[in-house]
Amino acid sequence: MPRKNYKRKTITVNKHKFYLEIYNTLIDWEIFPYNNDAALYAFSNKDRLNKIVQKKYILLIPVIERPDVVDRHIVYLKTT
């Protein structure tokens, strides 16, 4: 059975529920809507939603091992 390579958290943004999944191996994260209302909100406010999630729930740590690689980050879930 494959092991779980991501962390999942239920978050609320402006009275809409979303699933936030952080993938450890891909160094990436995604937002999934909980219901149809959340999907419509996410479709209308994509940039705003990404900024809120990055500010409140995501901790980006830059990787400084290779200066020639730009925008390389390690992604962590903030503990609140």
C-alpha positions in Angstrom: 0.0 0.0 0.0 1.5 3.4 -0.9 2.3 5.7 1.9 0.8 9.2 2.3 3.2 11.8 0.9 1.2 14.9 1.8 -0.2 16.7 4.7 -3.9 17.7 4.6 -5.6 20.5 6.6 -9.1 21.9 6.5 -9.1 25.7 6.3 -11.7 28.4 6.2 -11.4 31.5 4.1 -14.2 34.1 4.1 -16.8 31.5 5.4 -15.8 28.9 2.7 -14.1 25.6 3.6 -11.1 24.3 1.6 -8.7 21.4 1.8 -5.1 22.5 1.8 -2.7 19.7 0.8 1.1 20.1 1.0 3.1 17.6 -1.0 6.5 16.9 0.6 8.2 15.3 -2.4 7.0 17.9 -4.9 7.7 20.9 -2.7 4.3 22.3 -3.7 0.8 22.8 -2.3 -2.8 22.9 -3.6 -6.2 24.1 -2.5 -9.3 22.0 -3.1 -12.8 23.3 -2.4 -15.0 21.6 0.1 -18.3 22.2 -1.7 -19.8 24.0 -4.8 -20.0 27.4 -3.0 -16.3 27.2 -2.2 -15.5 26.3 -5.8 -17.3 29.4 -7.1 -15.6 31.6 -4.5 -12.2 30.1 -5.5 -12.9 30.6 -9.2 -13.8 34.3 -8.7 -11.0 35.1 -6.2 -8.0 32.9 -7.2 -5.2 35.4 -6.7 -6.7 36.7 -3.4 -7.2 33.1 -2.1 -3.6 32.2 -2.9 -2.3 35.3 -1.1 -4.3 34.6 2.0 -3.2 30.9 2.1 0.5 31.8 1.6 0.3 34.5 4.4 -1.7 32.4 7.0 -0.9 28.8 6.4 2.2 28.3 4.3 5.8 28.7 5.5 8.3 29.0 2.6 12.0 28.5 3.4 14.4 29.4 0.6 17.0 26.8 -0.3 20.4 28.6 -0.6 22.5 25.5 -1.5 22.5 26.4 -5.2 22.5 30.1 -6.1 21.9 29.4 -9.8 18.4 27.9 -9.0 15.8 30.6 -8.6 12.6 30.3 -6.6 13.5 27.0 -4.9 11.6 26.7 -1.6 10.9 24.2 1.1 7.2 24.3 1.9 5.9 23.7 5.5 2.5 24.0 7.1 2.4 26.8 9.8 1.4 25.6 13.2 -1.2 27.9 14.8 
